Amino acid sequence: MDAIDMFLQFVRIDTRAVEPAPDADPVSMKHPSSPGQTVLVDLLRSELEDTLGDTARLTTLGNGSLMVELAATNGCVGAPHVVFAVHVDTSPDQPGLAEPLIHQYVGGNIVLPKGGTIIPAEELKGLEGKTIITSSGDTLLGVDDKAGIAVLMSAIEWVVRGRVPHGPITLILCTDEEIGELGLDHLPPEKVATWDVFWTLDGGPAGEIDIGCFYGVKCSVTFTGNDAHPGECGTKIKSALYAACGFVDSLSRSVLQPWDSSGNDSFVYAARIRDGSASRCVVELLPRSFDRDELMGLLYQTITELAAEQATRLGVKAEVSEMDIRYVSTEEAIARHPEHVALAEAALQQHGLTVKKQRCRGGTDGAMMNVRYPDLSAPNLGIGERNCHQLTEFVVADEITAMVPVVVEMISAYGQMKK
């Protein structure tokens, strides 16, 4: 089965992650968070067992992720230990269970049959003559990261069946990446200590290499007020809800929001309001920056000051939580090991792709790894994703196909290196 057929099979499985309740006990949380992820992991395990036979060790980790270990072939024992990671879940914020549609794109808007969803022509510039895959319009396609899974599965089959010499390889098929539950506690530290590079296949257009990413944190502001009958005892109301709304409004006028930011800009995004009442209101925030000091200093200070202003104005209490670090920038570790990016550049160029090195305005599996293992180089490869986490999500099928020999070339090149 080729990479496109694999992809079409994978996206039909609903692997939408489920965000845990804010007060959920971590011990009682289900792993993975949704049953479809187990279905896909089991399918991948079966296909890998068929492809690899007894040449690899397959281990299901405690969070439902699958770790696959391939020993080096003869003559490549001293090569770097290369890890390729993908994730099986899709964003919790949109429906899964895609009905994929294939378009031979000739120009103009792509109008999908369900949900009134339209992919405008300006988002498709330069893709005339390409094969575009979308959902039917009322679900995510699941390109993030099932395109990466398809590329990796096809490349590994090519390597094994083609007897391509290679060094030690580990594949990590992660669950619940989209909700920040990468399962670091379930990765054996003694194995991680042998890894030389942690490649993720979870990026945009083919040819892109993400050599850095955001620092990502979560924090919240809890406003506590006093409720009362608005007619009989209105003067006693101290509204936490009004304070929360005023805070979000002042935040939007004081720091950049996602819709106003690009490039190296930071932002603070108010993701949701919980427990919205006069008595209590919690604003959940997602601050993002490429600069850790800005994130933990200036942005946190701004959040604290704006919350205090609204609390004072409306006579309520405001409590700002500490910054909960969910992932860190991969940039420092990648810069310490430039040979890995150079190898990928050569492979991409050899197969006719234009290389673009950039910072990713998001997080990756590698960014979560670097929280625990800060020296592990974790670059990210583009594999054709567009409009991730949106109903207009699509993938360029030609780019999935193009990235398979690139990954094979990288595996072969690593096999010729020494640690």
SULZITA-V90897 format. One record per residue. N is the residue number from 1. SS is DSSP state (H for helix, E for strand, L for the rest). OMEGA is omega in whole degrees, 0 to 359 (none if undefined). Layout:
n=N ss=SS omega=OMEGA
n=N ss=SS omega=OMEGA
//
This chain:
n=1 ss=L omega=181
n=2 ss=L omega=188
n=3 ss=H omega=181
n=4 ss=H omega=177
n=5 ss=H omega=176
n=6 ss=H omega=182
n=7 ss=H omega=181
n=8 ss=H omega=177
n=9 ss=H omega=185
n=10 ss=H omega=187
n=11 ss=H omega=178
n=12 ss=L omega=178
n=13 ss=L omega=183
n=14 ss=L omega=181
n=15 ss=L omega=179
n=16 ss=E omega=178
n=17 ss=L omega=179
n=18 ss=L omega=180
n=19 ss=L omega=179
n=20 ss=L omega=175
n=21 ss=L omega=184
n=22 ss=L omega=182
n=23 ss=L omega=182
n=24 ss=L omega=176
n=25 ss=L omega=182
n=26 ss=H omega=182
n=27 ss=H omega=184
n=28 ss=H omega=181
n=29 ss=L omega=177
n=30 ss=L omega=177
n=31 ss=L omega=356
n=32 ss=L omega=188
n=33 ss=L omega=181
n=34 ss=L omega=185
n=35 ss=H omega=181
n=36 ss=H omega=178
n=37 ss=H omega=177
n=38 ss=H omega=178
n=39 ss=H omega=181
n=40 ss=H omega=179
n=41 ss=H omega=179
n=42 ss=H omega=177
n=43 ss=H omega=180
n=44 ss=H omega=177
n=45 ss=H omega=181
n=46 ss=H omega=180
n=47 ss=H omega=179
n=48 ss=H omega=177
n=49 ss=H omega=179
n=50 ss=H omega=182
n=51 ss=H omega=190
n=52 ss=H omega=183
n=53 ss=L omega=180
n=54 ss=L omega=181
n=55 ss=L omega=183
n=56 ss=E omega=175
n=57 ss=E omega=180
n=58 ss=E omega=184
n=59 ss=E omega=173
n=60 ss=E omega=182
n=61 ss=L omega=186
n=62 ss=L omega=179
n=63 ss=L omega=179
n=64 ss=L omega=177
n=65 ss=L omega=180
n=66 ss=E omega=176
n=67 ss=E omega=183
n=68 ss=E omega=183
n=69 ss=E omega=177
n=70 ss=E omega=178
n=71 ss=L omega=178
n=72 ss=L omega=174
n=73 ss=L omega=182
n=74 ss=L omega=179
n=75 ss=L omega=183
n=76 ss=L omega=185
n=77 ss=L omega=183
n=78 ss=L omega=182
n=79 ss=L omega=176
n=80 ss=L omega=177
n=81 ss=L omega=187
n=82 ss=E omega=176
n=83 ss=E omega=171
n=84 ss=E omega=184
n=85 ss=E omega=173
n=86 ss=E omega=177
n=87 ss=E omega=188
n=88 ss=L omega=184
n=89 ss=L omega=174
n=90 ss=E omega=186
n=91 ss=L omega=178
n=92 ss=L omega=189
n=93 ss=L omega=179
n=94 ss=L omega=179
n=95 ss=L omega=173
n=96 ss=L omega=179
n=97 ss=L omega=185
n=98 ss=L omega=169
n=99 ss=L omega=189
n=100 ss=L omega=177
n=101 ss=E omega=181
n=102 ss=E omega=182
n=103 ss=E omega=169
n=104 ss=E omega=194
n=105 ss=L omega=179
n=106 ss=L omega=180
n=107 ss=L omega=179
n=108 ss=L omega=177
n=109 ss=L omega=167
n=110 ss=E omega=181
n=111 ss=E omega=181
n=112 ss=L omega=190
n=113 ss=L omega=184
n=114 ss=L omega=173
n=115 ss=L omega=183
n=116 ss=L omega=186
n=117 ss=L omega=180
n=118 ss=E omega=171
n=119 ss=E omega=186
n=120 ss=L omega=184
n=121 ss=H omega=182
n=122 ss=H omega=177
n=123 ss=H omega=183
n=124 ss=L omega=182
n=125 ss=L omega=178
n=126 ss=L omega=183
n=127 ss=L omega=176
n=128 ss=L omega=181
n=129 ss=L omega=180
n=130 ss=L omega=175
n=131 ss=E omega=183
n=132 ss=E omega=175
n=133 ss=E omega=179
n=134 ss=E omega=166
n=135 ss=L omega=177
n=136 ss=L omega=173
n=137 ss=L omega=181
n=138 ss=L omega=176
n=139 ss=L omega=165
n=140 ss=L omega=171
n=141 ss=L omega=183
n=142 ss=L omega=179
n=143 ss=H omega=176
n=144 ss=H omega=19
n=145 ss=H omega=183
n=146 ss=H omega=171
n=147 ss=H omega=177
n=148 ss=H omega=178
n=149 ss=H omega=182
n=150 ss=H omega=178
n=151 ss=H omega=184
n=152 ss=H omega=181
n=153 ss=H omega=180
n=154 ss=H omega=180
n=155 ss=H omega=180
n=156 ss=H omega=176
n=157 ss=H omega=178
n=158 ss=H omega=181
n=159 ss=H omega=185
n=160 ss=H omega=183
n=161 ss=H omega=178
n=162 ss=L omega=180
n=163 ss=L omega=177
n=164 ss=L omega=178
n=165 ss=L omega=182
n=166 ss=L omega=173
n=167 ss=L omega=178
n=168 ss=L omega=182
n=169 ss=E omega=171
n=170 ss=E omega=174
n=171 ss=E omega=175
n=172 ss=E omega=177
n=173 ss=E omega=193
n=174 ss=E omega=169
n=175 ss=L omega=169
n=176 ss=L omega=176
n=177 ss=H omega=185
n=178 ss=H omega=178
n=179 ss=H omega=173
n=180 ss=L omega=182
n=181 ss=L omega=184
n=182 ss=L omega=178
n=183 ss=L omega=181
n=184 ss=H omega=181
n=185 ss=H omega=183
n=186 ss=H omega=176
n=187 ss=L omega=180
n=188 ss=L omega=183
n=189 ss=H omega=181
n=190 ss=H omega=176
n=191 ss=H omega=179
n=192 ss=H omega=181
n=193 ss=L omega=181
n=194 ss=L omega=184
n=195 ss=L omega=179
n=196 ss=L omega=180
n=197 ss=E omega=184
n=198 ss=E omega=180
n=199 ss=E omega=171
n=200 ss=E omega=179
n=201 ss=E omega=190
n=202 ss=E omega=185
n=203 ss=E omega=186
n=204 ss=L omega=184
n=205 ss=L omega=177
n=206 ss=L omega=184
n=207 ss=L omega=178
n=208 ss=E omega=171
n=209 ss=E omega=177
n=210 ss=E omega=183
n=211 ss=E omega=177
n=212 ss=E omega=179
n=213 ss=E omega=178
n=214 ss=L omega=154
n=215 ss=E omega=183
n=216 ss=E omega=178
n=217 ss=E omega=170
n=218 ss=E omega=169
n=219 ss=E omega=181
n=220 ss=E omega=174
n=221 ss=E omega=180
n=222 ss=E omega=176
n=223 ss=E omega=179
n=224 ss=E omega=183
n=225 ss=L omega=181
n=226 ss=E omega=179
n=227 ss=L omega=179
n=228 ss=L omega=177
n=229 ss=L omega=187
n=230 ss=L omega=179
n=231 ss=L omega=185
n=232 ss=L omega=187
n=233 ss=L omega=185
n=234 ss=H omega=182
n=235 ss=H omega=179
n=236 ss=H omega=182
n=237 ss=L omega=170
n=238 ss=E omega=195
n=239 ss=L omega=174
n=240 ss=H omega=180
n=241 ss=H omega=178
n=242 ss=H omega=179
n=243 ss=H omega=180
n=244 ss=H omega=180
n=245 ss=H omega=177
n=246 ss=H omega=179
n=247 ss=H omega=180
n=248 ss=H omega=179
n=249 ss=H omega=180
n=250 ss=H omega=177
n=251 ss=H omega=182
n=252 ss=H omega=180
n=253 ss=H omega=185
n=254 ss=H omega=179
n=255 ss=L omega=181
n=256 ss=L omega=173
n=257 ss=L omega=183
n=258 ss=H omega=184
n=259 ss=H omega=178
n=260 ss=H omega=188
n=261 ss=L omega=178
n=262 ss=L omega=177
n=263 ss=L omega=182
n=264 ss=L omega=181
n=265 ss=L omega=170
n=266 ss=L omega=174
n=267 ss=E omega=170
n=268 ss=E omega=185
n=269 ss=E omega=174
n=270 ss=E omega=189
n=271 ss=E omega=181
n=272 ss=E omega=172
n=273 ss=E omega=179
n=274 ss=E omega=176
n=275 ss=L omega=187
n=276 ss=L omega=177
n=277 ss=L omega=177
n=278 ss=L omega=183
n=279 ss=L omega=186
n=280 ss=E omega=179
n=281 ss=E omega=181
n=282 ss=E omega=176
n=283 ss=E omega=179
n=284 ss=E omega=187
n=285 ss=E omega=174
n=286 ss=E omega=174
n=287 ss=E omega=180
n=288 ss=E omega=178
n=289 ss=E omega=171
n=290 ss=L omega=183
n=291 ss=L omega=182
n=292 ss=H omega=182
n=293 ss=H omega=177
n=294 ss=H omega=183
n=295 ss=H omega=186
n=296 ss=H omega=183
n=297 ss=H omega=187
n=298 ss=H omega=183
n=299 ss=H omega=179
n=300 ss=H omega=179
n=301 ss=H omega=179
n=302 ss=H omega=178
n=303 ss=H omega=182
n=304 ss=H omega=182
n=305 ss=H omega=180
n=306 ss=H omega=177
n=307 ss=H omega=180
n=308 ss=H omega=179
n=309 ss=H omega=181
n=310 ss=H omega=178
n=311 ss=H omega=179
n=312 ss=H omega=183
n=313 ss=H omega=186
n=314 ss=H omega=175
n=315 ss=L omega=178
n=316 ss=L omega=175
n=317 ss=E omega=177
n=318 ss=E omega=177
n=319 ss=E omega=180
n=320 ss=E omega=180
n=321 ss=L omega=172
n=322 ss=L omega=176
n=323 ss=L omega=178
n=324 ss=E omega=184
n=325 ss=E omega=179
n=326 ss=E omega=175
n=327 ss=E omega=183
n=328 ss=L omega=179
n=329 ss=L omega=177
n=330 ss=L omega=193
n=331 ss=H omega=185
n=332 ss=H omega=181
n=333 ss=H omega=179
n=334 ss=H omega=181
n=335 ss=H omega=179
n=336 ss=H omega=183
n=337 ss=L omega=187
n=338 ss=H omega=183
n=339 ss=H omega=182
n=340 ss=H omega=177
n=341 ss=H omega=179
n=342 ss=H omega=179
n=343 ss=H omega=179
n=344 ss=H omega=177
n=345 ss=H omega=181
n=346 ss=H omega=180
n=347 ss=H omega=179
n=348 ss=H omega=181
n=349 ss=H omega=180
n=350 ss=H omega=181
n=351 ss=L omega=168
n=352 ss=L omega=181
n=353 ss=L omega=178
n=354 ss=L omega=184
n=355 ss=L omega=173
n=356 ss=E omega=177
n=357 ss=E omega=186
n=358 ss=E omega=169
n=359 ss=E omega=179
n=360 ss=E omega=179
n=361 ss=L omega=179
n=362 ss=L omega=178
n=363 ss=L omega=179
n=364 ss=L omega=173
n=365 ss=H omega=180
n=366 ss=H omega=178
n=367 ss=H omega=175
n=368 ss=H omega=177
n=369 ss=H omega=184
n=370 ss=H omega=172
n=371 ss=H omega=182
n=372 ss=H omega=185
n=373 ss=L omega=191
n=374 ss=L omega=182
n=375 ss=L omega=183
n=376 ss=L omega=180
n=377 ss=E omega=187
n=378 ss=L omega=177
n=379 ss=L omega=183
n=380 ss=E omega=181
n=381 ss=E omega=171
n=382 ss=E omega=181
n=383 ss=L omega=173
n=384 ss=L omega=182
n=385 ss=E omega=172
n=386 ss=E omega=173
n=387 ss=L omega=185
n=388 ss=L omega=177
n=389 ss=L omega=179
n=390 ss=L omega=176
n=391 ss=L omega=176
n=392 ss=L omega=179
n=393 ss=L omega=176
n=394 ss=E omega=178
n=395 ss=E omega=175
n=396 ss=E omega=185
n=397 ss=H omega=180
n=398 ss=H omega=182
n=399 ss=H omega=172
n=400 ss=H omega=181
n=401 ss=H omega=182
n=402 ss=H omega=185
n=403 ss=H omega=180
n=404 ss=H omega=179
n=405 ss=H omega=176
n=406 ss=H omega=179
n=407 ss=H omega=176
n=408 ss=H omega=179
n=409 ss=H omega=178
n=410 ss=H omega=180
n=411 ss=H omega=178
n=412 ss=H omega=181
n=413 ss=H omega=177
n=414 ss=H omega=181
n=415 ss=H omega=180
n=416 ss=L omega=180
n=417 ss=L omega=169
n=418 ss=L omega=181
n=419 ss=L omega=none
//
